[in-house]
Amino acid sequence: FKYAKRFIDRNEDLLRKESLAKKHSKTNSKDFWTDINKINNSNMPLPSSIDDANCPNDILQLWEGHFQNIYNCIPKQCHSQSFSLDSEYCNVKVNNSEICDAIKSLENNKSCGLDGIYTEHLKYASDRLIPLLSLCFSGLLVHGILPDSLMSVVLVPIVKNKCGNINSKDNYRPIALASIVSKLMERIILNRIEHFLTTNANQFGFKKGHGTDQCIYVLK
């Protein structure tokens, strides 16, 4: 044990670099950048004030008004579009196999919403939960109603530029933490209608199998 510890102490920097190289070669970008941030110690202290707001309640109201203005800055325009779907996809009943497949596709280690339910709760829950979710989701689709608990999200401000002014609200972007149960329902609906969704050939972001870095190759 002592020899192993001495070896690690002497070669710690080299071992870390080799670990980073392996993660980068395996295109495991998430773990790669997590380790990079740990090395750079990128955790920033929370600012005590945002713009002119100093106390927690004032800061909360400032964020609420700021994000509402961003959300409502573009006028809502509803465009009607007619298309037909086979009865197979219009079936409002959500069966057990759909729920099981959707749960398996959810990623672990994700933040929860207001309900405090994590992905792991669904993955490791008893099989008796599946029929209950089936009844719940089927009822929501039949009646076309979603409860507020599924529609509510937690908005977390994230710093855009860490070298900029962290006391300015304009240097933050919001991250919405939605309910895992709502994500499960969204995944079930997406699996049904994904074949009918089309995107522009020049779209790279928010598109399966694509990334914004591919724009560079298009320009070349």
N, C-alpha and C positions, 0 to 999 in steps of 0.2 A: 504493500500500500504506500509506504514512504517513497519508494522508487517511482511509482506511478505518479504520485503527487508532485515530486520534484520534476519529472518529465513534463507534466502539464504546466507547472509554474514557469519552466524555462521556455516552453514552446506555445504558450497560450495565444500569443498574437498570430503565429503561423497556423495553429489549429482553427482559429476563428476565420482566418482568410480562406482556408481550405473549405470550411463549412459554407461560407458565403458563395464560393465558386461553384460548389456542388448544387446549391439551391438555384443559382442563376442558370447553370447549364441545364437543369431540369425544368426551366421556365416556371419555377415556383415563385412568382413575383411577390406574392403576399408575404411569405415568410422572409424573402430576401430583403424587402423594404422594412419589414418589422425589425430585423436585426440591424439594418443600417441606421434606423432611427434610434435604436438603443445605443449604438456606438456613438452617434452624434449627440446623444442626450437631448433629443428634440422636444421633450416635454416642457411646456411653457407654463409659468405661473398664471393664475387667473387674475385679470386686471381688476382693480378695486373700483373702477368707474368706467362707464361707457358714455362718450360725449359729455353731456352735462348731468347725467344721472350718477348718483353716488351710492344711495342706499338700495338694498335688494329689491324692494317694491317698485322703486322708480326705474331701476334697470329692467325689471320684468315688464312694466308697462311700455317702456321704450322699445323693447324687442317685439312686443305684441303689435304696436302700431307700425313699426318698421316692416315687419313681415306681411302685415295686412296690406300695406301700400304696395309692396312688391307683387303680392298675389293679385291685386285688383288693378295693376297698372295697365294691363292689356284688356280691352273690352271683350266680353264674352260673345262669341258668335257661334251659333249652332248651325251646322250644315247637315241637311238631311241627305241620306244616301240609301238607295234601295238595293237590296241584294237578297238572294234566296239561299237558304240552307236546307240540307237534307234533314229529315225528321230525326236522324240519328244524333245530330248535333244540337237539335232543339229540345231534346228530351231533358226536362228540368230535374228529373230524379238523379241524384248523385249517388252512385253505387259505392260499395265498400272498396272495390279494387282501385277506383279512381283516387280515393282518399289515401290509400296505402301507397300508391305510386307517387302522389304529390308529396306526402310526408317524407318519403325516401329522398326526394329531389331537393328538399330544403337543406340549406347549409347549417352546419353546427357553429357554435361560438358566435352567434349573432345577438345583438342587443335586443331586449324585449321592449314591448310597448307599455301602455299604462296598466294593462292587466297583469303584468309580471310573469307572463307565460313565455318560456323559452322554447326553442326548437327541440331541445333535448327532452322537454316534458312530453311532447307529442311522440317522439321516437321511442321513448322507453316506457310509455304508458301501457296500461292493460289493453288487450284486444277488445275489451268491452266498450272502449271509448269510440271505436270506429263506427258502429251502427248509430251511436248518438250523434256523432258529427254528420253522418249521412242524413239523418232526420232533420238536423238543424239547417244544413246547407240546402237541402231540397225545399224546406219550408221557406227559406229566404228567397230562393229563385221563383217559387210559385207565387208568392205574394209581392215580390219586387220591392222588398223593404230591407234595409240594413240598419241595425241598431247603432246608436251613437258610439257605443263601446268599440265597435269595429271600425268606425270612421275616424275616431280620434287618434291623433299622433302626438308624439313628443318632439318638439323642435329644439335641436341642439346647435347653437352657433359654433362654426368652425372657422378658425383664422385662415384667411386666404394667403396673405403674405406675412410670414413670420418676421421679416425684416422691416415691415411697415409699422404703422401706428396701431397697436393692439387695443387702444382706447377709442378707436373710431368704429362706429357700427358699419360703415361702408367697407371695412376690411374683413367682414365676416360673411360666410354663406351658410344657409340653414341645411341641416341634415334632419330628415323626418324619420323617426323611429315608430314604425307602425306595429300593430298587433300581429303576432305570428299567426294567429287564427285567420285574420283577414288575408295575410299572405298565402296561407294554405288555400283559401277559397279562390283567390286570384289565380293561383297556379292551376287549379282544376279547370277554371273557365278558359285560361290560356291554352291548356292542352287540348281543349275542344275546338277552339277557333283559330289556332295558330296557322293552320293550313290556308286560311282565308286572308291572312294579314300580309300585305305587301308594303314594301318601303322603296324609296328612291334609290337608284343604283349608286348615287353619290353620297348616301348617308353612311357614316362610319360609327358614330356614337350611338349608344343604346340599341345596338343591333347584334343579334346572336352571331358569334363567330367573327366579329369585326372589332376593330379598335381604332381610336383616333390617330394612332401612330401610322396607320396605313395610308393616311393622306400624304405623308412624305413621299412614299413610293409612287403615288399618282402624279405628284408634281415632277418627280425625276423622269 
